[in-house]
Amino acid sequence: MLGLLGYGGHPAVADDAATPSTPQAAAADPDAWRFRAVSYGWLMNVSGNVTARGRMVDVDANFIQLMQKSASLIGFMGYFEADKGPVGFYTDIVWAKLGFDKSIARARNPFAGLNISATATANATYSLTIVEVGGLYEFARWPGSPGSFTALDGLLAFRYWNNTIDATVNLTGSVDFSRLGLERSRSFGVAQSDSVDWVDPVIGLRLRHQFTPSQEMFVRGDIGGFGFQNRLEWQAVAAYSYAWQFTGYQLAAAIGYRALGVDSSSGSGLNATSANVVLHGPIIGFSVRF
């Protein structure tokens, strides 16, 4: 995502260059390329449902529950941005593997078209990869006290999703095949796996405020999909960072909150695959800017 924990790279450097403390800084090119690399963790909470081969499973779990059951909760998450003047380019990567056992996953209508009187439990593993690549442009800046400003950026990006769902549904009870004049009582299980991926355009805005050259915060919102192929996605983020200045580079720590939602569906019947999920939780990260 644009500027996640590493936002404001080009404005902060530009502002520092405007108030140099050394002759070398005064001679620096104000439009030189600037780079920021960020490593961050996202403490996810998940709510919604996923469907694999027509079998829908509700997945609602907080961070503690997922930490106990997931093969990889935080996974790999990284961000890189390059800026020159008011223009920037970035990429953001999220990979996670979330596990849901029968205590936090519930099966719904596991067999379409059948009347089931049963107790249904489910185990599900939801693996997701999200890669976002895009550009940003600073539309406006409002200066404040020395070393302080507020700025507004626009962004245009493409977000790639890969969702892999492995679901095991266990039922104990009565299955009514009334159209065939049969009723059976039994225990059985069904294991299903499916994967779906897509790429959506994303547009959004980011509002930044620099309190001092070492303290910044931002809020960002974006929307994508626009109903194309039954998809709609959105994102909202807010974060605060504090930086330590060194000769030629800067180290920063940040904390914030991120929410990312998607409503996607494809196919029908036993070929149906969908993800109607909201991922949200605190984000914590560290960055280097040079």
C-alpha positions in Angstrom: 0.0 0.0 0.0 1.2 3.5 -0.7 3.3 4.9 2.1 2.4 2.3 4.6 4.7 3.2 7.6 7.0 4.8 5.1 4.9 7.6 3.8 6.1 11.1 3.3 9.5 10.2 2.0 9.7 12.9 -0.7 8.1 15.8 1.3 10.2 15.2 4.5 13.4 15.2 2.5 12.4 18.2 0.4 11.6 20.1 3.6 14.9 19.2 5.2 16.7 20.4 2.1 14.8 23.7 2.4 16.3 24.3 5.8 19.9 23.0 5.5 22.2 22.8 8.5 25.4 22.3 6.6 26.9 23.8 3.3 26.8 20.3 1.8 23.0 20.1 2.4 22.6 23.6 0.9 24.2 22.4 -2.3 22.2 19.2 -2.5 19.8 18.8 -5.5 16.3 19.3 -4.1 14.9 17.0 -6.8 17.4 14.1 -6.4 16.0 10.6 -6.2 15.0 9.5 -2.7 14.3 6.0 -1.5 12.6 4.3 1.4 12.5 0.6 2.4 10.1 -0.6 5.1 9.7 -3.9 6.9 6.4 -4.1 8.9 4.1 -6.5 10.7 0.3 -6.5 10.5 -1.4 -8.0 13.5 -4.5 -9.2 11.6 -8.1 -9.7 12.8 -10.3 -11.4 10.2 -14.0 -11.3 9.7 -16.1 -12.6 6.8 -16.5 -15.8 4.8 -14.7 -17.7 2.0 -16.0 -20.3 -0.4 -14.1 -23.2 -2.0 -15.8 -25.3 -4.7 -19.2 -24.1 -3.5 -18.6 -24.8 0.2 -18.8 -21.7 2.3 -17.0 -21.3 5.6 -17.4 -18.4 8.0 -14.0 -17.1 9.2 -14.1 -14.8 12.2 -11.1 -14.6 14.4 -9.1 -12.1 16.4 -5.3 -11.8 16.4 -4.9 -14.0 19.5 -7.0 -16.9 18.0 -5.1 -16.7 14.7 -1.7 -16.6 16.5 -2.6 -19.9 18.2 -3.8 -21.6 15.0 -2.0 -20.1 12.0 1.0 -21.6 10.3 2.1 -18.0 9.6 0.2 -15.1 11.0 2.4 -12.1 10.1 4.1 -13.7 7.2 6.2 -11.5 5.0 5.3 -7.8 4.5 7.5 -5.1 2.9 7.3 -1.8 1.2 9.6 0.2 -1.1 9.2 3.7 -2.5 11.2 5.9 -4.9 10.5 9.6 -5.2 11.7 12.5 -7.3 10.1 15.9 -6.7 6.3 15.5 -6.3 6.3 12.2 -8.2 6.8 8.8 -6.6 6.5 5.1 -7.4 6.0 2.3 -4.9 5.4 -1.4 -4.4 3.9 -3.2 -1.3 3.8 -6.9 -0.6 1.8 -8.9 1.9 1.9 -12.7 2.3 0.2 -14.6 5.1 -1.2 -18.0 5.9 -4.1 -18.0 8.3 -5.4 -21.1 10.0 -9.0 -21.5 11.3 -10.0 -24.6 13.4 -13.5 -25.7 14.2 -13.6 -23.4 17.2 -13.4 -20.3 15.0 -14.7 -21.5 11.6 -18.3 -22.5 10.8 -19.6 -24.2 7.7 -22.6 -22.9 5.9 -24.7 -24.8 3.2 -21.9 -27.3 2.5 -24.1 -29.1 0.0 -26.2 -26.8 -2.2 -29.7 -28.0 -2.8 -29.9 -30.5 0.1 -31.9 -30.1 3.3 -29.3 -30.9 6.0 -30.1 -31.2 9.7 -26.7 -31.5 11.1 -23.9 -30.2 13.2 -21.2 -28.8 10.9 -17.7 -27.9 11.9 -14.9 -26.8 9.6 -11.2 -26.4 9.5 -9.9 -23.9 7.0 -6.6 -22.5 5.9 -6.6 -19.2 4.0 -3.4 -18.2 2.2 -3.2 -14.8 0.6 -0.7 -12.9 -1.4 -1.2 -9.2 -2.1 1.1 -7.2 -4.4 0.4 -3.5 -5.1 2.4 -1.4 -7.6 1.6 2.2 -8.3 2.4 5.8 -8.5 1.7 8.9 -6.5 1.6 12.6 -7.1 1.6 15.5 -4.6 -1.3 17.7 -5.6 -1.0 20.4 -2.9 1.1 21.4 0.1 0.3 23.9 2.9 3.3 25.1 4.9 3.0 25.6 8.7 5.5 26.6 11.3 9.2 26.0 10.4 9.7 22.3 9.7 6.0 21.7 9.5 3.6 21.2 6.6 0.4 19.4 5.4 0.2 17.8 2.0 -2.3 15.9 -0.2 -1.3 13.1 -2.5 -3.2 11.2 -5.2 -2.5 7.7 -6.1 -3.2 5.3 -9.0 -2.2 1.6 -8.6 -2.9 -2.0 -9.5 -3.4 -4.5 -6.7 -2.9 -8.2 -7.3 -4.6 -10.8 -5.1 -4.0 -14.5 -4.9 -6.3 -16.4 -2.5 -5.9 -20.1 -1.8 -8.6 -21.7 0.4 -8.3 -25.2 1.9 -11.5 -26.2 3.7 -12.4 -29.5 5.5 -16.1 -29.7 6.4 -17.3 -32.4 9.0 -21.0 -33.1 9.4 -22.9 -35.3 11.8 -26.6 -35.5 11.3 -29.4 -36.2 8.9 -29.4 -35.5 5.2 -32.8 -35.3 3.5 -32.8 -36.5 -0.1 -36.6 -35.8 -0.2 -36.7 -35.6 -4.0 -35.5 -39.2 -4.1 -37.6 -40.4 -1.2 -34.5 -41.1 0.9 -33.2 -39.9 4.2 -29.9 -40.8 5.6 -28.2 -40.3 8.9 -24.5 -40.4 9.0 -21.2 -38.7 9.7 -19.0 -37.6 6.8 -16.4 -35.1 5.8 -15.6 -33.2 2.7 -12.2 -31.6 1.9 -12.1 -28.9 -0.8 -9.3 -26.7 -2.0 -9.3 -23.9 -4.6 -7.3 -20.9 -5.6 -8.3 -17.7 -7.3 -6.4 -14.6 -8.3 -7.1 -11.3 -9.9 -5.7 -7.8 -10.6 -7.7 -4.6 -9.8 -7.1 -0.9 -10.5 -7.0 1.2 -7.3 -7.4 4.9 -6.8 -7.1 6.9 -3.6 -5.9 9.9 -1.6 -3.4 10.3 1.2 -3.3 13.2 3.6 0.1 13.8 5.4 1.1 16.1 8.2 4.7 16.7 9.3 4.9 18.1 12.9 8.7 18.3 12.8 11.4 16.8 10.5 11.3 13.8 12.9 7.5 13.4 13.5 4.9 12.6 10.8 1.5 11.1 10.5 -0.9 10.3 7.6 -4.3 8.9 6.8 -5.1 7.2 3.5 -8.2 5.8 1.8 -8.5 3.9 -1.5 -11.1 1.9 -3.5 -10.7 -0.6 -6.3 -12.4 -3.2 -8.3 -15.4 -1.0 -9.1 -17.6 -4.1 -9.5 -15.5 -5.4 -12.4 -16.0 -9.2 -12.5 -18.0 -9.1 -9.2 -15.3 -7.4 -7.2 -15.1 -4.4 -4.9 -12.3 -3.7 -2.5 -11.3 -0.8 -0.2 -8.7 0.2 2.3 -8.2 2.7 5.1 -5.0 3.3 7.0 -3.6 5.7 9.6 -0.1 5.8 11.0 2.3 7.9 13.0 6.1 7.7 12.7 9.2 9.0 14.6 12.5 9.3 12.8 16.2 9.5 13.9 18.4 11.5 11.6 21.9 10.3 10.6 24.4 11.5 8.0 23.0 10.4 4.6 20.1 8.4 5.9 17.2 8.2 8.3 15.8 5.5 10.5 12.2 5.5 11.6 9.7 3.5 13.7 5.9 3.7 13.1 2.7 2.4 14.5 -0.8 2.6 13.0 -4.0 0.8 12.1 -4.9 -0.8 8.7 -8.2 -2.2 7.4 -8.5 -3.9 4.0 -11.7 -5.4 2.6 -12.6 -7.3 -0.5 -15.9 -8.7 -1.8 -15.1 -11.0 -4.7 -17.0 -13.9 -6.2 -16.7 -16.1 -9.3 -18.5 -19.2 -10.7 -21.7 -20.8 -9.4 -22.8 -24.0 -7.7 -20.0 -26.4 -7.0 -17.6 -24.2 -9.0 -18.3 -21.1 -6.9 -15.2 -19.5 -5.3 -15.5 -16.3 -3.3 -13.8 -14.1 -0.6 -15.9 -11.7 1.4 -13.4 -10.7 4.0 -12.2 -7.7 6.0 -8.6 -7.8 7.3 -7.9 -5.3 10.0 -5.5 -4.7 12.9 -2.5 -2.7 14.2 0.6 -2.3 12.0 4.2 -1.8 13.4 7.2 -1.2 11.2 10.7 0.1 10.8 12.1 1.9 7.8 15.3 3.3 6.3 15.3 6.3 4.0 18.3 7.4 1.9 
